[in-house]
Structures are given as C-alpha cells and as structure tokens.
Amino acid sequence: MLIVFNAVLPMKILFHRLRCWRYAWAIVPVCIVGALSINTYLYYNLFYGYDMPQHFINAYVIRTTGSPPTPEYNPYDNYEAHQAPLYYILAAWVFIVGDPIVGDSMQRLMPFVLFALSMGWLLIMTNIIEQVLRHVHPLFKALTLLVIMLLPMHVMARGMFSNDLPVLIFGTLACMALWRLGRTGREKDLGAWLRAAALCGFTVAFKNNGVVLFGAYAALMCVIMLHKALWRRWNDVLTVGKYAALGIPLMLVPFLVNTYQTMRFLEDPFGAMGVRPVMPSEPPDHLRFLLNFDPTLFLSPIAYKSGRAGYWSLQYVTLHSDYYNHWNSDAYLSWDYKLLTAVPHRFPMPITRYNDLQLLQYLAVPVTFIMVFGFVYACYRCVFRWRYAVRDGSVVVVIVTLVAHAAQMMRYLAYPYVDAVVIHARYIGFLWFFLFIAGIYGLHKVLRGNRGWRGVVAGAGAALLAAYCFVALRAMWLPPI
C-alpha cells in the first residue's frame, strides 16, 4: 500500500501543477494542430500548393548563381522572380547545408524545416493569446487558438514552400506590437516604436504585403500626435514624432531592396503578377465589385468564380475555404473516381470533404462575426470614447483594418481582372488573426458586466466555434478519415 501511495502522490502533484499552469489551456489545441502539421508534411510535395515550383526556382537560382534572379538568369516560366529575395536566400542556405547530407533538401529536409517553423509559430501564437486574453475563460483561449490555426488559408500557408508564412508571422507580431504600444501607455518609449518598426520591417522584407503595416505605423504616429496636440501636450507631440520617425528606416530599407528586385521585372513595384494580365474586353464595374457580397458562394465553396461578383465574398470564401492544390496530392492519386467530385477550376476532391467545406461556409458566419464585432466595437470606442481610444488599442484595430483593405482595393483597381489576379484573404492574413483576437477581447469586455447575456452568448459561441474547429480539422486533414 505504501508503494502504491508513493507512486500515486507524485502524479497527483504533477497534475495539480499542470492544472495551475497558466498555459494548461493550450495543451489540447497544440497537440491537435501539431498532429495536423505532421500529417500535412507527410504528404509534402513540390507541386502541392500555390506556385511552389516557381518559389523553389527563386531559391535554386540563388543557390547556383549566388544572387537573386535577374532577367538574364531566370527561366521563362518563373513568374515569381520579382518577389522579395530574403525568403529565398534563407531557403538557399537550407539547400547548401542540407544537400551534402540528405541529397535532395527540397523534398527530404525542407518539410522538417517548415514543420519546425510551423510549430514555433504555434507556440508564439499561444503566447500572444495568453498575454492578450489573460482574463478570458481558458476554453475560449483554446478555441481562439484552434480557430486561428485551423483557418483553411492558414493551414495552406503553413504547408507550402512560399513567403506567405513569414509574412503572416511577422505581420501578426507587428500588429500586436502596435496594439500594445498604445495599451501599455508607451507612446513616448523609443524602444516600443523601434520594436514595432522592426517587426513591420521584417514583414516587408519577406513580401511587399508588409507595406500595409508601413501605412498603419505612419497613421498611428499621426493619430497619437494629434491626440497629444488636442490636450496641448506639445512636448509629447515632438517626442512621439521624433521616436516614431527613427523607426521609419527599419521599414524603408527592406522596401527599397524589394523595389530594386521587383523593378527588374515589373514597372510597378506593387505589381500583383510577374506579367501584367490582359484586361477584359468590357470594363468591370469597380464600385459594384468592391461593395457587393455574393451569397452564392455558399453553394460552391471552392471556386472563387462563385464569389467574384463581390470583394467581400471573395475574402470570405478564400479565408474559410482556401484549398486549391491541397487535393493535388499523392494521397488521392489511387482513389476511386466514384468517390471524387469535380470542383470548378480545381482538382477533383473527395465528396465528403467538399460537403465539409460547404458546411464550413455556414459555420464560418460566427467566426467572421467576431472579426466584424472587433472592428465595430473599436469604431464605437474611437467615436464615443475617443479620449481612451489610443489607450485601449481601438485606434490600432481601426487603422490596421482600414489600411489593409484599402491596399487590397487599390491592388484590385490596378489589376481589375479578377480571373488573373485573385484577391486572396491570405494576402492580409495577419489582419484576420489580429481581428479575431480583438473581437474575442471586445466581447469579453462587453459581456463582463452583463451576467444575463454572458451565459447565453458564451454557451452558443463556444458550441459554434467548437463545431467550426471540428469541421475545419476534418476537412483539412490528409487523407480523410
């Protein structure tokens, strides 16, 4: 009996400490997402996702020539040569180190590198959620982490060899740095501005999508200076302007490097494609596209054409069903064609998974509602509680959202042929992560003092978010189980 007691007591102590650990809520989500990541990389293939062969060519050119692609040293079909070179330089070093050891590093080593990066990002996101939602119920912190990591476009970005994942990582960190800058009252702290600028700069260094954060950084600087000026704190105005200006070179330098590379292949440094698409014969209705939401996307969740009549429907469908080549995998080459269904402009996929994604469009409504609520609540605070809008982070939520979508819309207006330049939600994926966390935070604040509605909203919300996570997990798992 004493031996059994001595064996059980340490286990009780371990479970007690584990239960009291502040990150205990993340154990189950991390295990689930980690298993999904392992499964994804088991089926890793060079032709697995968006434009992976072209991204690989960029790294291969650097590996063989020692410099980024140039018009003279670039395969004719490599339309990604204009991309920012940093990601491909780092990948080239993986090949240089790995090829003598494993042979083909792209197939044998890169999946492990991407898996390690994906797991590192999972732990970083766990820490962000714990820090921001510290007083939120552990169940909702766990669901927040699961929803963000299981957004289909996020699963795809984590599984691909492309520069989208580092943009999502550093973009999210930059948004959080700007948000914390105001919430912690560090507007006059040089270190806070430099940290935010450096994270914005890293985002820009991997892809010009990060210029969105350049605009958000500058807008936040102007808003804080105006806020200080309204209170006649002129010394604070000068201090904020000086410290914020010192961070601008951290973003400007990588942008200029990217521009030099891009201008070798494109006249427009913000160009959406390696070649300018052919414009449609009939002029598109820009206003209708930018304002319209096409509900027919619920009937065909994979094909972007079903939502091309509206900017917002296109964002919605790609955020929650961004699948593309996920089914161009070795896992399905031997499947009975009777178990597959044709998908417009996509490869055939299992009927059960198509049905999952159709259901996911409906379950995505509450997820999207939380993002919209985060923005609307921030707007309310900026209008009716403007004195505290910087201090509670509402200004940052509004600024980042407006700047990100303005950039997307300007991109469409420059290249309005939607068939050639699809406006994917993943291009501003860091905004969706940030908005979802801000929405959960805002809902917690609003419901904290209302016990009557808190139980109803919390119960219904938890059930719907859990259902979304379950279906998204099942839909994005390879192979289907």
N, C-alpha and C positions, 0 to 999 in steps of 0.2 A: 504493500500500500504506500509506503514511504517513497519507493522508487517511482511509482506512478505519479504521486503528488509532485515530486521533484522534476518530473518530465513535463507535467501539465502547467506548472507555475510559470516557467519562462515563456510558454506560448501565450498564457493569459496576459503577461506583462507586455509581450510583443504586440498583441492585438490591441491592447489598451493604448499603447503609444502610437500605434498606427492610426487608430481612430481619432486620436487627438492631433495628429499631424495635419498641418494646415493644407497640405496638398493631397490628402487622402481621397478627396472627391475625384481626383484626376486619374486614379489607378485604372478604373474600368475603361474610361474613354481612351487612355493611352494604349492599353492592351488591344482594344478593338481596332483603332486606327493603325497601330503597329502591325497587327496581323494583316490588315488590308494592304499595307505598304509592301510587306513581304510577298504577298500574293501577286501584287502588281508587277514587282520586279522579277518574279519567276517567269513571267511571260514577256519580259522586256525584249524589244526588237527594234532595229534601226528604222523600220518603216511603221512604227507603232502609233505615232501621234503626228500632230501638226508639223509639217515641214522639217521633220528631224533630219532627213538626208542633207538638206541644204545647210542646216545648222552644223552638222558634222563636217561638211566641206569647208566651212569657215575655219574650224579648228584644225582640220587636216592641212589647209593651206599654210596656216601659221606654223604648224609642226614641221612642214617640209621646206618652207621658204624663210621662216624666221620673221615674217611680217604679215599684217592683215591683208586680205585680198585686195588686189588692185585691178583696174580694167584690163591690164595686160596679163595678169596671173589670176584668172578666175574662170571656172567652167561656164560655158554658155548658159546652162540651165540653173545656175546658182543665183536665185533672185533675192537671197538674204545677205549678199555681200556688203550691203550698205549698213548693216547693223553695227551697234556699238561693239568694239572689239574686246572689251575686258573679259567677258564670259568665255570667249573662245581662246583667249590667251591662257586663262586658268585651266581650261579643258585640255589645251595642247600640252601643258605640263603634266597632266594626268597620263597622257599618252607617252610622253617622253620617259617618265619614271616607270610606267607600267608595262610598256611593250617588251622590254628585255626580260621581264619577269613572267608575265602571263600570255604574251603574244598579242592577241587582238584585244587591246584595252577597251575599245568601244563596246564590245559585246561581253567581255569577261570581267572587266574591272569597273566600268562606268556604272552599271546597275548598283554595285555596292556603294559607290561614291554618292549616287543620287539617293539611295536609301538612307545613308548616314545623314545627308543634308536634310532629307525629309523628316527624320526622327529628331534631329536638332531643332528644326523649325517647330515641330510638335511641342517640344519642351519649352521653347521660347514663348509660343502662344499660350501654353499652360500658365507660365509665369505672368504674362500680360493679364490674362483673365483673373488670376488670383489677386493681382495688385489693384486692378480697376474695380472688380466686383467683390471686394473683400467682404462686404456686409450682406451680400446676396446669398440666398439659401444654396448649399452645396449642390443640390440636384440641378438647379438652373445654371450653375457654373459648369457642371458636367455636360449639360445639354448644349450650352453655348459653345463649348469646345468641340463637341461632336458635330453640331450643325456646320460650323465654320470649316472643319477639316473634311466633312463629307459633302460640301457643295460640289456637284459634279465637275464644274470647271476647275475647282481647286484640286480635286483628285487627278484630273488630267494633267494639270500643270506640274504636279509633284511627280508624275510618272514619265514625263517627257525629258528629252535632252534638248533644252532650249533656255533662253534667257528670261523666260517669264517667271520662273520660281524665285530667283533672287530679287526681281522687281517687286513681287508680292511680299517677300520677307522684309526688305528694307523700306518699301513703301508703307507697310503697316507700322513698322517701328518708327518711321518718321512722323506719321500721323499721331501716334501715341506720344511722341516727344513734344510735338506742338501742343497737343491737348494738355499734357502735364505741365508745360511751361506756364500756362495761364492758371491751371488749378492749384499749383503749388505756390503761386504768387512770386514767380521767379522772372518776371518781365525785365528786371534790372540786373539779371545774373548773366554775365558773359558766357559762362560755361554752358548754361541751358540753351542759349542761342546757337553756340558753336556745335553742341551735340545735335540739335535739331537740323542745323545746316549740313553737318557731315552725313547724317542719315539720308537727307534729301539728295546730297551729292552722290552717295553710293547708289541710290536708286537710279539717278540719271546716268551714272557710269555704266550700268548694265543695259539700259534701254532708255530712249528718249521719252518714253511714257512718264518718266520721273519728272519731266518739266512741269507736269501738273502740280507737283509739290513745290516747285520753284515759285509758281504763281501763288500758291496758298501761303507760303512763307512770307512773301512780299506783302500780300494782302493783310496777313495777321500783324505784321510790323506796322502797317499804316493804321489799322484799326486801334491797336494799343496806343500808338502815338496820339491819335485823335481823342481817344478816351482820356488820356492824361491831360491833353490840352483843354478839354471841356471842364476839367477840375482845376485848370490853371496851374498845373504842376510842370512848369516849363523845364526845370532841371531834369525831371523824369523823362520828358519828351526827348531831350537831347541824349540822355543816357541810353534809352531804348533804341533810338535811331542809330547811335554810334555802334552799340554792341551788335544789333541785328545786321548792320552793314558789313561788319567784319566777317560775318558768316557767308556772305554772298559769293566770294571767290571759291569757296568749297563746293558750290554748285556750278558756278560758271566755268571753271576749268574742265571738269568732265564733259560738260555740254559742248565746249569748243572742240575738245578731242573727238567727240562723236560727230560733230558737224563736219570736221575735216574728213572723216571717213565717209560719211554719207554723201557729201558733195562730190566725191569721186564718181559716184554712180547716179545721183539724182540732183536735179536743180533745186529741189525743195528739201531742206534738212528735216522737215516734218513729214516727208513723203510716206504714204501708207504702204507702198509696194515697191519692189525693185524696178518695175516698169509701170509707167502711167497707164491706167486702164482705159479702154475705149469707152467713150461716153455714149449713153443711149441715144437712139435717134430722136425720141421725144423727150423734151426737157422734163425732169422729175418735179413733182410738187413738193418742194422742200418743206413748206410750212405744215402740210398735212402729214408728212413723214415724221417730223420732229414732235408733233403734238399727239399723234394718234396711237392708240393701243388696240392691237388686233386680237380679239378674243379667240379667233380660230386656231391659235397656236395650241390650245388645249386639245385639239383634235389630232394634231400631228406634232408631237413634242420634239422630234429630232430635226426636221427640215427647217432651216432658217427661213426658207421661202414662205412658209405659212405665216411668219410674223414680219415679213419685210415691209408690210404696209405701215409699220409704226416703229419709231425708235425705241419706245418703252417696251413694246412686246419683244423686240429683238434682244434687248438687255435681259428681259425676264427669261426668255427661252434658253439663252446661252448660259445664264447664271445657274439655272437649275437642270439643264439637260445637255450640257456641252460635251457631246460624246465622240463625234467624228470617228477617228480611226480606232477607237477602243475595240471595235469588233473586227478589225483587220488583223486578227491575232492568230497565232498558231493554235490557240485553244479551240478554234472553231473550224479549222480547215477540213476536219473529218466529220463535221456534224451532218446529220441527215437534213437535206434541203427542206423536207417537210416540217422541220422544227424551226425554220428560219422564216422571217418576213422581210419583204423588200421595204427599204426606207428611202424616200426621195433624196437623191444627191448624197447618199451614204451607202456603206456596205451593208449587206444583209445582216440581221441580228436575230437572236432568239426571240420568239414571240412572247415568251414570258417576261423578258427584260423590256421589250417595247411596252408591254402593258404596265410594268413597274414605272417606267418613265412617264407614261400618260397619267398614272395616279400621282406621281411626284409633282406634276404641274399644279394639281389641286392642293396637295399638302404644302406646297411652297407658298401658298397665299398667306398663312400666318407668319411664316419666316420673313417674307417680303414686308408684311405689315409692320413687323418690329423695326425693320430698317426705316420704313417711311415714318413711323412714330418717332424714332430717334431724331430724324431731321425736323419734323413738325414741332416736336417739343423744344428743340433747340431754337427754332424760329420764334416760338412763343416767348422763350426766355429773352431772346435778343430784342424783341419789340416791347414787351411789357415789364421786363426786369433787366433792362439794358445796363443798369449800373453794375450788375453782377454777372453779366454775360461772358466777360473775359475770365472772371474768377471761377466760374463753374464749367468752363470749357465749351459752352454753347456756341460761341463765336467760331471756334475752330471747326465744329461739326458743320455749321452752315457754310463756312468759307470753303472747306475741302470739297463738300458735295457740289457746290455751285461751280467751282473752278474745274473739277473733274468732268462734270457733264458738259460744261461749256467747251472744254477741249475736245471731247468726243463729238460734239455737234459741229465744231469748226472742222474737225477731221472729215466728217461726212460731207460738209459743204464744199470742201476742197476736192473730194473724190466721191461724188454722189451716186455712183453706180454701185448699188448695194450688192449685186451679184459678184462683183470683183473685189470689193472692199467691204467685207462683212464687219459690222460693228460688234465685236465680241465683248461680253461683260468682263472677260479676263484681262482686258487691257487696263481696266481700272479696278482690278480685283481687290487691291488693298483698301479701296473705299468701302466695298461691301463688308469686309471684315470689321472695319472701324465702325461703320454704321450699325451693324448688328450688335456689337458690344455696347455702343452708345444707346441703342434702343432698349436693351436689357437694363442698363443703368438708369435710363429715364423712367421706364416702367416701375422699377423698384422705388424710385423717389416718389412718384405719383401715388402709388398704392400703399406706401409705407404708413400713411396716416389714415387710410380708409380700410378698416377691417372687413366691412361688408363686401366690398368688391374684390378685395385682395384674394380671398379664398377661391372665389369663382374664376377670376382671371388666371390665377396661378394654377389651379387644377386643370382648366381647359387648355391653357398654354402648354403645360408640361405634357399633357397627353398628345397634343398635336405636334409638338416639337419631337417627342419621342417617336411618333409614327413617321415623321419625315426622316429622322435619322435611320430608322429601321429599313424603310423602303430605299433610301439612298444607298445604304450599305449593301443591301441585296442587289440593287441594280448595278452598282459599280464594281461588284466582286467578279473576278475572273478565275475560273469559269463559274457559271451559275451553279448553285447548289440547291 
